[in-house]
Amino acid sequence: MASPAALQQPAPRPPSNAAAYDVAIIGAGVVGCAIARSLAIRGWKAIVLEKGGDILEGASKGNSALLHTGFDEPAGGMELKLIKAGCATYRRIHGRMNLPLVETGALVVAWDEEQLGKLAGIAAHAQANGVAVSVLDRAALRRRESMLSERALGAVDVPEEAIIDPWSAPLGYIRQAMMHGAELLTGAEVAGLSRRQGAWRIETGKGEVAARLVVNAAGLFGDRIETLAGRQPGFTIRPRKGQFVVYDKPAHDLAKAIILRVPTERTKGVLITRTVFGNLLLGPTAEDQEDRIHAACEEAVLRRIMAEGEAMLPALAGQTVTATFAALRPATEHRDYVLKADAENGWLTVGGIRSTGLSASLGIGEWAAEQGSIILGEVRPAPPDDDLDWPRMPPISEALPRPYRQAGRSPIVCHCEWVTENEVSAALSGPAPAGTLGGLKRRTRIAMGRCQGFGCTGALARLAPHLVEAGKTDAAA
């Protein structure tokens, strides 16, 4: 096996030819990665510019990991259209990429008479959105979810809701984009944008890049990128924090379906869901804040949502909490996504992609590729799936056969999540290697189990010393 030093990748170099790109995509979150995929498979020469040291370093690193049907989205909006398109595409391609899809279904549960009276309307709205649902009475709900509180009075059953791996999917999208000629440049924060002679000149921390078309998929900083380019954003990012609680493996089987609350105008509320990694997840909250970078967990809030969770699922009381985390969503003053195509100036705006971005990302990618192709002057449909190159993603979910179960495997270096040494080594090499300690965790799940890295410290220091040291520096900052 190669030594750790050999597995460390050289820092990405700035492009030597600053005018070589058809498209520059700003932001390597799940949406930016999906857009890169859709453009690259059509043959457009694309580069993704990411200010962080790895993909998914912003809003995309923390979410509920649901594949949403859009059953409760406002009718007629772009968000609904792209959720449905993205969901359908994921279902079509996930097997080719070796990505998990666990068909849990979801239940929108009524906890009082007022909510019970809303179920018929929720079901009618879902059916109008093209999503098959049914209404369950109390007895039918109890047969489905015997561990729910006796307070549960009924539910809308949404059988097509599912859970996926939120980190391997976008990694698969960017890897497929790279297989078709796209480039990824991390540590490339955009410092300036100017348009000259039909091309954008983009000043980054890794040098200047020029492209005929810019796609602004900068997430939490999308409005600032618009302003930096001398444009009127038309939206303001209003970061919305969500806090989550992750329960240990024994809690996984307490709920079979995704347990949702009857939503309000502002939020879908705290939910309970299994994860594809064998845990049970509770959250998120919905808290507006000014800070676009830091998302802190607060003990009082976590205890409140744990109490809410226990009120819905009493058996949660006393279950071990493996981890807590908080993440930001790039909400805006608009209810729908902010999607704009400016053909005259060679610019696509992809803003306000909130919690449904994971589900909608492949649909947004197709929208961006279609609009981008028009702007670039040549309509290029996506090739048939059989004509594409497909990455096979390492299986890190419990829904797929894991390497630790295989004969002749390498030593296990994380016993909480059963991560082998070869899995870590592979994540440090190849296309789009882990560029941060968080990125390595998201690729392998090392140090993400019940001991939160206590038992993995030695292995991490041996296999990825550069990322461990960089992580210490980031934590100190």
N, C-alpha and C positions, 0 to 999 in steps of 0.2 A: 504494500500500500504506500502511496506517496506520503512524504513527510508533510507535517503541517505547513512548513515554509513553502513547499512546492504548491500547496493547495491555495495559498493566498494569491489573489488575483492582482495584477498591476492596476493602478488607478486609471480610470478611463481617460483617454487623451481627447483633447478637443478636435473636432473635425478639421482635416487639413484643407479641405475645399469649402469655404464658407458659403458658396452658392450652389451646393450640391443637392439641396433638398426640395422636394415638392411641398412637403408639409412639416411644420414643427408643432408638436403637441406639448403644451405647457402643463405639467402635472402628471405624475405616475401613480395616481390612485386607481381604484378599480375602473373608473370611467375612462381615464386616460389610457390605461392598458387595453381596454376593449376597443377604444377608438383606433389605437395603433394597429390592432389586429385587423379591423375592418378595412382600413386604408391599405395596409401592407398586402393583404391577400388579393387586393385589386391591382397590385403592381405599382402603387405610388411609393416613391422613396420618402420615407418618414423618419423623423427623429423625435424621441420623447425626452424632454428636458425636465429634470426633477431636482429641486433644491436640496432634498434630503439625501442621505447616504444610501437609500434603498427605495424600492417601490413601497407603497402603502404606509408611508411614514406620517401621513396626515389623518384626515377623517376616516379613511378606509381601514385603518388598523383595528378599529373596534366597532362592532355592530352585533345585531342579533342573529346574523347568519341565516335568515329566512329567505326562501325563494317564494316571493309573494305573487299572488294571482291578480292583485288589483281589485279584489271584490268590493272593497270599501272606498275606492278612490272616486273623486268627482267625475261624473260622466263627461265625455267629450274633450277632456284635457290631454295634453301631450304626455303627462305622467302616466296616465292609464294606458294610452296607446303603446308607449315604450316599455312599460312593465310587461304587458302581454307579449310584445315582440321579444323582449329579452328572455322572459321565462320560456317561451316556446323554443328559442334558439338554444338555451342551456339544455333543455330536455333533449334536443336533437343531437347535441355534440358532446355531452358530458362523458359518454361512454368511450368516445374516441380519445379523449384526453385522460381517461382513467380518473375522473372526478366523481365524488359521491353524490347521490341523490337519495334522501331518505323520505319516503312518502308518509309523513306523520299525520297529515291533515291538521286542520285547526278548528277550534270551537270558540265561538264568541258567546261567552257565558253571561247570563243575566243573574244578578245577585239580589235584586229587589223587584217589586211589582212594576215600578216605573220602567226599569230596564227590560223587564219581560215584555212589556207592551211595545217596545221598540224592535223586537226581534223580527216581526213580520216585515217591517219596513226595511231593515238591514238585508233580509233575504230577497226582497223585491228589487232592491238596488243592485245587489250582487248579480241577480239573474239578468237585469237590464244591462249590466256590464259584461255579460257573456260568460259568467262564472256559475257553474252548477253548484247549488247549495240545497240544504233542507233544514227544516226547523225540528228540533228535538224537544219533546216534553221532559219533565223532570225524571220520569222513570227511564226513558231511553238514554238520557244523559248519564244517569247513574250506572247503567249497564256499560256505557262506553268508558267512563272515568269514575271508578268506584272510590277513589281516594279523595275526590273533591269534597269540599265542605257540604254539609246538609243544607246550607243556605243557597246552593245553586238551584235555580228554579227552571232552567231550560237553556237552550243554546241554538245558535245557527251553526250547522256543520258545513265546513268548507273543505271537502276531501282533497282538493288539489294543492293545498298549501304544503310546503315541504321545507326541509332543512338541508343545507349544503356546507361545504368547507369554504369559508369566506376568504381564505388566504391562498390556497392552492389554485383556485379558479382564476383570479387575476394574474397570478404568476404564469399560469398556462396561457392566458391571452397574450401576455407580452412575449413569452417564449415562442409562440406561434408567429407573432409579428416579426420577431427576429429571424426565424427560419425563412421568412419571406422577404428579408432584406432590411427590416427596420433596425434602427439603432437606439440604444438607451444610454443617456448621459446623466449620471447622478452627480450630486454636489454642484449642480449647474443652476444656481438661483438666478433668475432673470433680474437684471439691474437696469436695463434700458431697451426700448423698442423704437425703431424708426422705419419708415417706409420710403424706399427710394427705387426708382426705375422698375416698378412692378414687383419688388421683393421686400420682405421684411428683414431688417438687420436686427438681430437679437443679441444683446450683450449679456453674457452669463459669467458665472464664476469660473468656467472652464474655457473661456474664449468666446469669440463671436460666431454665431450661426446665422445663415441666411436661408430663407424659405419663401416660396411663392404664396403659401397659405399658412396662417397661424390658427391653431385651435386652442382656445383658452379653456382648459379643464383644470384650473388651478384650485378648485375646491374652496377652502376657507379663505383664500386670497384672490378669488376670481375677480371681485370688483376692483381690487388694487391693480391687477394686471391690466384691466380695461383702462384705468386711469393712466397707468404708466405708458400705455400706447397712445395716449391723447384722445381717448374715446369717452363718451358719456356712458357709464355703465348701465344705467337703467335699473339697477338693483343694488342693494347694500347687504353685505353678509352680516347676519346677526347670529353669531355662534350659539348653538343650543346644545347644552351638555346633557349627556345621558350617563347615569351611574348604574352599574351592573353588579350582581352577586353571582359567583360561580360556586355551585355545590359539588361536593366530592362524588365519586362514582356510585356509591350506594344509593344516591338520590335519583339516579337516572331513570329508574323504572317507576317512579311515583306518578308520573304523568305520561300518557301515551301520545296524546296530541299536543299541539301548541295551544295553550290556554290564553285566550284574549279576553279583554274586558270590552264592554260596550263603549265605543270611543266617544270622545268629546270633540268640539270644534278644533281644539288645539293639539290634542295628543291621543294616541291610541292606548295610552296608559301602560301600566306595568303588565308584562306578560310572563308566562312560564313556558319554557321550552326545553326539550332535550337538545343536546348538541351532538354532532357527528363524532365527537371525541369521547363520548361516554359520560358526560357530565349533565347537570341540570342548570339552566341559566334563568335568572330572575332579573327583570329590568325592562326598559330603561326608564329613568326619570326624564323630564323635559324642562331644563333650567336655562334661561337666557343669561348670557354673560358677554362681557366685552373682549376678554382675552381670547385670541385666536389660536394660541399655542398650548397653553397649559390647561389640563382638565383634571382637577383634584377630586379625589374621593372624600366624602365627609361622613364621619361616623354616624351622626344623627340622622342623615338622609338614608344611609344604608340600613340602619336599624328600622327606619320607618317602612322602607319598601320590603324588608324582610318580614315585618309584621303584616303588611298587606299580602305577601305571598303565603304566609302561614294561615291567614284568614281564608284564603282560597283553597289552600292545600295543607290542612293541618299537620300532616306527616312531615312537613318541612321543619317543624319545630325540633330542635336538637340535632338536625343534620349538620355535618361538618362543612364549613365553608372553605373551599380550596383557595379562592382568590376573589378580589374585588377589582374593578377597573372602571375608569370613566373615559368617555370619548366625546368628541365634538362633531356636530352635524352642521353643514353650511346652509342653514336656513336663511331665507330672505323675507322681505315684506310681501312677497307674492306667494299665493297658494300653489301655483304650478311651477314646473321647471322654467328656467329662463334660457330659451334656445333661440339663437338668432343667426342668420346667415347674411353676411355683408359681402356680396360679390364684388362690388366696386373696389373695396379695400382689402380683399383677400383675407377675410376674418370670420371665424365661427366662434360664437359665444356659447359655452355650455356651463350654465351657472345654476345655483340653487338646487343641486342634486342632493336631496336629504337622505333619510333613512331607507328609502326604496332604491337607492342607487345600485346596490348589489344586484337586485332583481332586474333592474332596467338597463344595466350597463351594456349588455350586448345589443339591446335595441337602440340605445343612444349611439353606440358605435356604428350601427347601420345608418342611422339618420345622418351622422357626421360624414360618413363615407359617401353617401348619396349626394348630400349638399356640397361636400368638398370636391367631388368629381365634377359637378356642374361648374363650380367656380374655376377649377383647373382646366376646364375646356374639353373634357372628354368623359362622357357617361360610361362608367365601367361597372357592370353588374358583378356581384360576387361569384367566383367560380364554383362549380359543384363541389361538394364536400370531398368526393372521391379524388378530385384533382389537387387537393391541398396536402401539405405536409403537416403532420400532427405530432405535438409533443405528448409523451406519456408521463403524466405527473406521478411523483412518488406518492404512495398511499400512506397518508398520515392519519386518516380517520379510522374509527373502529368499524365503519361500514364496508371496508374493503380489506382484503388479506394484507396483513402487516408483515414486514421483514422479520420481526422478532419471532414469528411463528415458523419460519422456514429453517430447514436443515442447513447446516453449514454457515449460518449467519455469523457476522462479526460480533464482537462483545457488545453487550448492552451497557450504555453509558448513562442512561437516564432510566431508572427503575420505576419511577412514578408513571411515566408515559411510554415506557418500553421502546426507547429510541436506541438504535444501534450506532456503532461508531461509523460504519460505512454510510449511513444516512447523513450524518453530520458532515463527513468528508465530501459527499456528493453535493450537498447544499453550498459548500464553499468553492465549488468549481463549476464549470460548464456555463451555459448561457444564463445571464442575469443571476450571478452568484450572490449570496447573502452579503450585503454591504454594511450591515449594522448587527448588533447583538439581537435587537428585536426582530430583525429580518431573519436571522438564523432560527430564532424560536418559532417564528411563523412558518418557516419551511419544514421544521422537524418536530416541534413541540417540546424540544429539550428545555428543561427548567420551567415548564408551565404546569407541572403537576402539583400534588399536595404539598411537597416540600419547597416548592417555588425556587428550585435551584440549589438548595443547601447540599444535596448529595451529588450534584453535577458540577460543582465548582471546579474540581480538579480536572475533569474531562474537558470542560470548556477552556480552561487555561492552557491545556495541552494542545487541543485541536484548533482553537481559534483565538490565540493570544492577542492578535491585532484587534479583534472585535471586542474582547473583554476590556482591553486597555482604553479603547475609544469609548466604550460604555461608561467606564469610570469617569472619564473626562466630561462626558455629556451630563452625568449625574451631578458632578461637582458644579457644573455651570448652572 
